[in-house]
Amino acid sequence: MAPKLKKKSSRRKKSPKPILAASEDMEPVNMESMGHPEIYPLVLTTKTQEIFNCRIDEDITDEQPYKLINKEDIFEDLRNRAAVSDFHPVKKIVQEYPGNELLLVYDKDFKYGLNFYLIGTEEGKENYLNPPEVSEEQEEYKEYIPEDVYIYKPPVSKPWVSLGSEKEIEEESVTESTKQITYMISRKRSEFGAPIKFSDQNASSVKDAYIECTAYPDKNFTLKQLEKDVGMQVIPQIKDISTQTKWTYPKNATTQYYPREFSEEEKETLKQSKPLVDFLNNASISVEIALQQNEITNTFIDDWKHLAEEEGTFGDKTDTHLKEYQSFTDLHSPTEKMITCVSWHPTIYGLIAVSVAVRLSFEDRVHFSGKLLLQPSLILFWSFSDPIHPQLMLESPDDIFCFKFCPSDPNIIAGGCINGQIVMWDITAHADRIENIKGGGSRSKKATLKPMFLLEPESNKEAMYIRHCAVSSIENGHKRVITDIHWLSDTFEINRMGSVFENRSGICCQLVTCSADCTICFWDIRPQKPLTPQTTEKKKEESIEIPFDVPSTFLHLDLSWKPLTKLKLSKGETSLDHCPTKISLNEDHLLCKTQDKMLAQSKTAKAEEMNPYHNLESGVANLLKPIDDFCTKFFVGTEEGEVIYTDWKMERDPETGRFMPKKPVNLHTIHDGIVHTIQRSPFYDDIILTVGGWNVAIWKESVMTGPLLQSCCAPKRYTSGHWSLTRPGVFYIGREDGYIDIWDLLEKTHEPAQSQNICITMITCIKPWIFSPKQQFIAIADYYGTLHILEIPWTLSRPSANEMTSINHYFEREVKHLEYVEQRKKIREQEKKEMEQEMAKKKVKIYQKSKEQMEAELKMDYESYLELEKTVLINLGLIKVTEKGSYLDVM
Amino acid sequence: MNEWMNTDREPDPLPSSLPGPTAPSLGEPQAEVEETLKRIQSHKGVIGTMVVNAEGIPIRTTLDNSTTVQYAGLLHHLTMKAKSTVRDIDPQNDLTFLRIRSKKHEIMVAPDKEYLLIVIQNPCE
């Protein structure tokens, strides 16, 4: 505390000092700054002290450090000494002092800076003289308590006392330990500012040019590796070798080799060697086991896959109906017509030919015969693109009941008339007309019908009437309606005797027809060598004018065409003969499949300019040798419902020496009505479908005992039928009430799988046709002259995977069934005979038993019974066999 | 009941009953060879049979020459390869029979030290 005070006082000392010394006219300085505004420090000289009797240590002591001074005395001093007086600075205060006596205090401690101080107020005087009782413990309090007296003590310098700080300073101070070196570098004046030249120098060349710290192996840092982790693997020895070939230039080189073979003698010697024999014997054992394994079962069959495919086709019942595609009716004909025969054009898509006949009974025909003569009988060509106008109309002398396109040339059409004539057409000239028809491009079910007046100016092609180019001879041909006509295949031809020859011409040139006059005729369209001079007849016929636009293809045949052979189907001695309605030859089924063949042929025909049909040459049948083992048998269906299997080859009748047709091989009466369909299956050569009356029958050619399948009587009469072209087990039957029955042999064999109504009247003809794998149509003709074209749905057109094999199996089973039936018949007969014999024997025998006989018989019975009992008990094990003899008994 | 004959061909006699070459029949080994081969050929579905020597040269065949040569050459190599494979895996083993089943038919090869018997069969009915 003391030094603080001293510092303060020393500080204070400096500041007021110059102020006091500055001027005398200043205001008196009071200790207002110290909180004592009434205290005015004074300096009193000794002289002043003597005057006022306040000499230090004489008048003013410690006990009484103050002195009361009169105001008048101070004034007197002031008058006496003016500026020199010590009271000069406080002159004002003294003048203003209210009281009389002023207190002057000796400031021993220089509390207020000077040795004396004057209290300027009465209160201060009073306070000093009678200080309030305030504790004076701390000097700090003293300072903040407003005191009357404040003494300024100027600081007094004291000697420095070291407290240890100079050591720290010494430590912290930085002194230069060494003497600083001075360098003086001098340079020539001329060299200042000169260009500098740098040069390289190898550090190692000059000695001491650099200092380095070379590394040296310090032994402190070398470590010896005591442990090492190593992996090992064993590999085969590898050798890497490379070569390089010298490649000079490419050179063509070929090699050819042939296999080594043994000569015949070597083979023979080897065959006889024992090792070979032994080997074969040993090897054949295992080989045969393997072969038998394969025969037993196919181990690699994926049953799942095979199962799935079947399900897909049979289970899909979504679309099984025939969809109506189009229908054609001839609207221009005056009388009511019915369609007698339908045939698709073999090559052109969407073209179908229809033969129409007047719908009158025989009586009515006779009645109206005059009227009918005026109307032309037609074959109409319909196209999908135009449902109203037929594209072509072929004229014929009378109603056509059947017609066929020639397989080798679809421009040749042969038709059979109601009057027994065969009519031939050649539409080669108009072929381009029908070929350019776009056959029903869009699959619209309803063709757009335009009103008539719009059609007239558009269609520049009117339906043309095409006249026939040849008809057969009236006298020599058939006498009654021709019921069926077929072209013979182009691979063979027959002669008058019925012997078969190879057909060298490559085209179909022979026809076979059957007619209601109980004959079957074979015709040849080639010009025949005249056997008898027929000049007179020809002259007569030459007078007939032939219209200019008729092609002269068959001019040689016109009206003079005679059949090659005529077969009469006689029923033996009676005059009633079989009346054939349909025939089915061996090669018929090819006609359904000739599409590809046809295209190829027609293309080649176009390439050549000459149509073979225009250049028919007479057959060379006489020069060739007949083919021997050709099957000349065929099926015939008759009006009475019989199916006849007969031969067309003539044989010599030993009695008369003439050539006579053979007797039928087989005859079955299955149907109750006219057999109007005999058709071979497109898939099998020897399966024939016959439809007639009220039932259907399927035959196999080699099986003569009966049909494989014979359906039961249907509620309605069947009027037409046809196999499906793609599915071996499906066929279509048309009924007389306009329904079509679709039979599926894999589904049901006793009734049709489906029945669909097509029209309101009798169906006269059914013809399916394949256009593409996805599009199949069926043409159904009805009695009222409307031709319906329907689309066959996917399920009916697509065969399943093993449908062929299934149907094969079915037919084989049926064949076996028939054989079984035959055998059973025989057995039955035998049994019957035996039974009858036994019955007869029994009747003959008379039992006369005498008493002894009866007794003997009873005894015998009893003994046999005992033996039986014994054996049973022994067998049960209840009686032990003791004697040997009993063993023998048992056995 | 005798009339109840099944019309199928009688099955071949079981291999176990096959008589080995007895002494008197050695005099006609050629006939026996023919007989064995004929018997194999008459199995159902057999397309062709051939006997080939160890080098792949055909000795006796029922097919035409070019086919035989092709089959013999190719199958001989394959049989050698198969044999060596079997023996590589286990030297005490040996190839007894090789059957190759393809989409259309099955080829059976019975190897021997000196000869090969190759039979081609169409197993599907």
Contacts between the chains, C-beta under 8 A, distances in Angstrom:
chain1	res1	chain2	res2	distance
A	259	B	57	7.5
A	259	B	69	4.4
A	259	B	72	7.8
A	259	B	73	6.5
A	260	B	55	7.2
A	260	B	56	7.9
A	260	B	57	5.1
A	261	B	57	6.2
A	261	B	58	7.2
A	261	B	69	7.4
A	262	B	53	7.8
A	262	B	57	5.7
A	262	B	58	7.5
A	262	B	59	6.3
A	267	B	59	5.6
A	267	B	60	6.9
A	268	B	30	7.7
A	270	B	53	7.2
A	270	B	59	5.4
A	271	B	29	7.4
A	271	B	30	5.1
A	271	B	33	5.4
A	271	B	59	7.1
A	271	B	60	6.7
A	272	B	29	5.3
A	272	B	30	5.2
A	273	B	29	7.7
A	274	B	26	7.6
A	274	B	29	6.7
A	275	B	114	5.9
A	275	B	115	7.6
A	276	B	29	7.7
A	276	B	33	6.7
A	276	B	51	7.3
A	276	B	59	7.5
A	276	B	114	7.9
A	276	B	115	6.2
A	277	B	21	6.0
A	277	B	26	8.0
A	277	B	29	4.4
A	277	B	32	6.1
A	277	B	33	6.1
A	278	B	21	7.2
A	279	B	112	4.6
A	279	B	114	6.9
A	279	B	115	4.8
A	279	B	117	7.4
A	280	B	32	7.9
A	280	B	33	5.8
A	280	B	36	5.0
A	280	B	37	7.4
A	280	B	51	7.1
A	280	B	115	7.9
A	280	B	117	6.7
A	281	B	18	7.6
A	281	B	20	6.2
A	281	B	21	6.2
A	281	B	32	7.9
A	281	B	36	6.9
A	282	B	112	7.4
A	283	B	110	3.7
A	283	B	112	6.4
A	283	B	115	7.8
A	283	B	117	4.3
A	284	B	18	7.8
A	284	B	36	5.1
A	284	B	39	7.4
A	284	B	40	6.0
A	284	B	110	7.8
A	284	B	117	7.2
A	285	B	15	4.7
A	285	B	18	6.5
A	286	B	96	6.9
A	286	B	97	5.2
A	286	B	110	5.7
A	287	B	40	6.0
A	287	B	108	5.8
A	287	B	110	5.4
A	287	B	117	6.2
A	287	B	119	5.5
A	288	B	12	6.8
A	288	B	15	5.6
A	288	B	39	7.8
A	288	B	40	6.7
A	288	B	43	7.3
A	289	B	15	6.1
A	290	B	97	7.0
A	290	B	99	6.2
A	290	B	108	5.1
A	290	B	119	7.8
A	291	B	40	7.1
A	291	B	43	4.5
A	291	B	44	7.9
A	291	B	45	7.9
A	291	B	46	6.8
A	291	B	108	7.4
A	291	B	119	6.9
A	291	B	121	6.0
A	292	B	12	7.6
A	292	B	43	7.7
A	294	B	45	6.9
A	294	B	106	6.2
A	294	B	121	5.8
A	294	B	123	3.8
A	295	B	43	7.0
A	295	B	44	5.1
A	295	B	45	6.9
A	295	B	123	7.5
A	298	B	123	5.7
A	298	B	124	5.9
A	298	B	125	7.8
A	300	B	101	6.3
A	823	B	3	6.0
A	823	B	4	8.0
A	826	B	3	7.9
A	827	B	3	7.2
